[in-house]
Each structure stands twice: as C-alpha cells, then as structure tokens.
C-alpha cells in the first residue's frame, strides 16, 4: 500500500461522493458546500471543475451512457458534463422542506439509486430519510427518522446493504431484495467517539467494507461481519468518503472536509479538505450505474 498522496488544491469545504467514471477514465467527486463537481484523471494528472447552481452531493452514471444522475440539495436531476454542463431536474423526496437536502447515494445491481438525506443545519431533528430512485424515475421513501444518512455500501450480488446514521455513530445492515424491499434491519456496528464517525463507504473485490471516519483521520477496512482488518491513517481529520478506481481498480480515492474546523485544528491537520489517492493491494469493483 502506498502513502496517501494529496491530489487536489485548493482544498474542499466538504469533499464527498467520489466515483470512478470508467468511460472517461476519471474520478469524479464533489465539494458539496462549494457547489462544484470536480474530476481528476490519474493517467494524465489533469484536473477539471464544473460549478453548479446549488449544492451537489453525488453523481452516478447512467447505464445508457447518456450523462449522469445527480443528487442536488433540492433533489434528483439528470446531469450532462460534455460538451457543456446541462441540468434537467427530476423531482425531490423533500420538495416542501427547503432545509432538507440529499447527502449520499449508491446504485445497486438492478439499477436503482439508494439516496439518503438530512436537515442541512439541524440534523438532530431526524428529518433525514432513505429514498429509492427507480429506473423509471419514480421514487419511494423507504425509511424515515434518520439524522445523517451516509453510505450506503451494497454487496456485489445485491443481497445486502449497509447504511449509516452518522449522528448515532451506527451502521445498519439490511437484506436487499430484487424487488427493492429492505428487510431484517440489524445493527451492523456502533462506533465510539474515539474511533470517529462512520461516513461514506464502499466494498472491495473481496467483499470487505472500507469506511471513511469523520473526526477519525483515517479509513478502515472491515469484513462483511464487521471485524476490523486494518486502519489507514490520513493527514486530514474529517474523512468523508472512499471509492476504488484507476485502470486496475486498485487506486482508492479518499475525500475529506475542512468545514467547521478552527485554526488550531487546521494547523495540526494542514491537509484537511484535500482529496487523496492510495495504491492498494486489493482491487475494487466498478460501481453500479443507474438503470434509467
């Protein structure tokens, strides 16, 4: 495993949503509060950025190759980057709640998107929910009363899903059905404050789970049963998410945030808000695309 290499300056307010775009051979990730989408091309070390009219939380490629689905503060949208940026709004599971925004999402093997949301300024209210966006662009709220929705991570065969309420430091496991139903919710793991808060996560080719730890200055690898296999320390305190990519899917892109940190903490962790690349001894798998 290589030493984490910072790849982005200036630093991000709230880096999130890393994704390997295999068609374009680039990592995409967002600065959520910076209202921007960024791209890093590992082969050439090129960087590009696209400003957005509001907060952008994630992008997921479409299976037909025609642009992306995007999660904005206000809801779901179609997004095209080339030849110029274009947005087409789809709708929102919280249309009448302007302080609630989308937060994190993944697609499953059936082409559905599982998207979490949260209250932007008062997450303790528990207004977050988990929504399933279907390939026909309909959606259903499948769980409410969540504080800060993070993850999810989905098994390669789609048999289970992990999803986190970060305010509770707890990650839950669900059985995921081909019909789109979540069943048999259990607590997968609860973390201590000393370990940090579980944030974004992904699954490697061996089925192990990699989790970013906000306030923990690290990422950790776990077995599907929750046993910690390793900890990778990073020079940034608030680690937000992870994604495998690169030509051999052995590059791990890690995002972080600097929002809310005082000068003393930023002096101690000068790379807060950077994105980092690590070369690993394990590969990931290509992220699933939206089926619509």
C-alpha positions, 0 to 999 in steps of 0.5 A: 500500500502506498502513502496517501498522496494529496491530489487536489488544491485548493482544498474542499469545504466538504469533499464527498461522493467520489466515483470512478467514471470508467468511460472517461477514465476519471474520478469524479467527486464533489465539494458539496458546500462549494457547489462544484463537481470536480474530476481528476484523471490519474493517467494524465494528472489533469484536473477539471471543475464544473460549478453548479447552481446549488449544492451537489452531493453525488453523481452516478452514471447512467447505464445508457451512457447518456450523462449522469444522475445527480443528487442536488440539495433540492433533489434528483436531476439528470446531469450532462458534463460534455460538451457543456454542463446541462441540468434537467431536474427530476423531482425531490423526496423533500420538495416542501422542506427547503432545509432538507437536502440529499447527502449520499447515494449508491446504485445497486445491481438492478439499477436503482439509486439508494439516496439518503438525506438530512436537515442541512443545519439541524440534523438532530431533528431526524428529518433525514430519510432513505429514498429509492430512485427507480429506473423509471424515475419514480421514487419511494421513501423507504425509511424515515427518522434518520439524522445523517444518512451516509453510505450506503455500501451494497454487496456485489450480488445485491443481497445486502446493504449497509447504511449509516446514521452518522449522528448515532455513530451506527451502521445498519445492515439490511437484506436487499431484495430484487424487488427493492424491499429492505428487510431484517434491519440489524445493527451492523456496528456502533462506533465510539467517539474515539474511533470517529464517525462512520461516513461514506463507504464502499466494498472491495473485490473481496467483499470487505467494507472500507469506511471513511471516519469523520473526526477519525483521520483515517479509513478502515477496512472491515469484513462483511461481519464487521471485524476490523482488518486494518486502519489507514491513517490520513493527514486530514481529520474529517474523512468523508468518503472512499471509492476504488478506481484507476485502470486496475481498480486498485487506486482508492480515492479518499475525500475529506472536509475542512468545514467547521474546523478552527485554526488550531485544528487546521494547523495540526491537520494542514491537509484537511479538505484535500482529496487523496489517492492510495495504491492498494493491494486489493482491487475494487469493483466498478460501481453500479450505474443507474438503470434509467 
